[in-house]
Amino acid sequence: MLDAAIEWGPKLLNRECDEIPTSAGIDAHLTDEIMQAARRRFYRPEYIACPGCGRTMYRLEETFEEVKRRTSHLRGMVIAVMGCIVNGPGEMADADWGYVGEGGGRVSIYHKGEPVLKHVPDSEAIDKLLELIDTSLDV
């Protein structure tokens, strides 16, 4: 795994090649992992999460795991789950969708860096996020 990543990672990141050739003899799953890590091809969602801090006013780890569980089928999407409204929007700037704790049991939902729903009760926020994602996929 390490040898393949060392050999092909820099080439992909530097745009010297577009993919790992099958003639390289690398397992298909490992090829997918390297391509995803280089952000050249996504075979599963990518997730961004902050570590949480004193400003995080909800169960960040539980929420993150639930978002992952319910969005694992969304190929090629970047989804962020952030602890607070202070740093969250900046830290998730390249995410397609963001779930950001506001405090007081409320959440903001972002799409491509822009807030699309604010002050959503955290008990409804994951469902609202999934509704918005589903709606965007139908367009």
Secondary structure as the mmCIF struct_conf table of DSSP 4:
data_model
#
loop_
_struct_conf.conf_type_id
_struct_conf.id
_struct_conf.beg_label_comp_id
_struct_conf.beg_label_asym_id
_struct_conf.beg_label_seq_id
_struct_conf.end_label_comp_id
_struct_conf.end_label_asym_id
_struct_conf.end_label_seq_id
HELX_RH_AL_P HELX_RH_AL_P1 LEU A 2 LEU A 13
TURN_TY1_P TURN_TY1_P1 ASN A 14 ARG A 15
BEND BEND1 GLU A 16 GLU A 16
BEND BEND2 ASP A 18 GLU A 19
HELX_RH_3T_P HELX_RH_3T_P1 THR A 22 ALA A 24
HELX_RH_AL_P HELX_RH_AL_P2 ALA A 28 ALA A 37
TURN_TY1_P TURN_TY1_P2 ALA A 38 ARG A 39
BEND BEND3 ARG A 40 ARG A 40
BEND BEND4 TYR A 43 ARG A 44
STRN STRN1 GLU A 46 ALA A 49
TURN_TY1_P TURN_TY1_P3 GLY A 54 ARG A 55
BEND BEND5 TYR A 58 TYR A 58
HELX_RH_AL_P HELX_RH_AL_P3 LEU A 60 THR A 71
TURN_TY1_P TURN_TY1_P4 SER A 72 HIS A 73
TURN_TY1_P TURN_TY1_P5 ARG A 75 GLY A 76
STRN STRN2 VAL A 78 MET A 82
BEND BEND6 GLY A 83 GLY A 83
TURN_TY1_P TURN_TY1_P6 ILE A 85 ASN A 87
HELX_RH_AL_P HELX_RH_AL_P4 GLY A 88 GLU A 91
TURN_TY1_P TURN_TY1_P7 MET A 92 ASP A 94
BEND BEND7 ASP A 96 ASP A 96
STRN STRN3 TRP A 97 GLY A 103
TURN_TY1_P TURN_TY1_P8 GLY A 104 GLY A 105
STRN STRN4 ARG A 106 HIS A 111
TURN_TY1_P TURN_TY1_P9 LYS A 112 GLY A 113
STRN STRN5 GLU A 114 PRO A 121
HELX_RH_AL_P HELX_RH_AL_P5 ASP A 122 ASP A 138
#
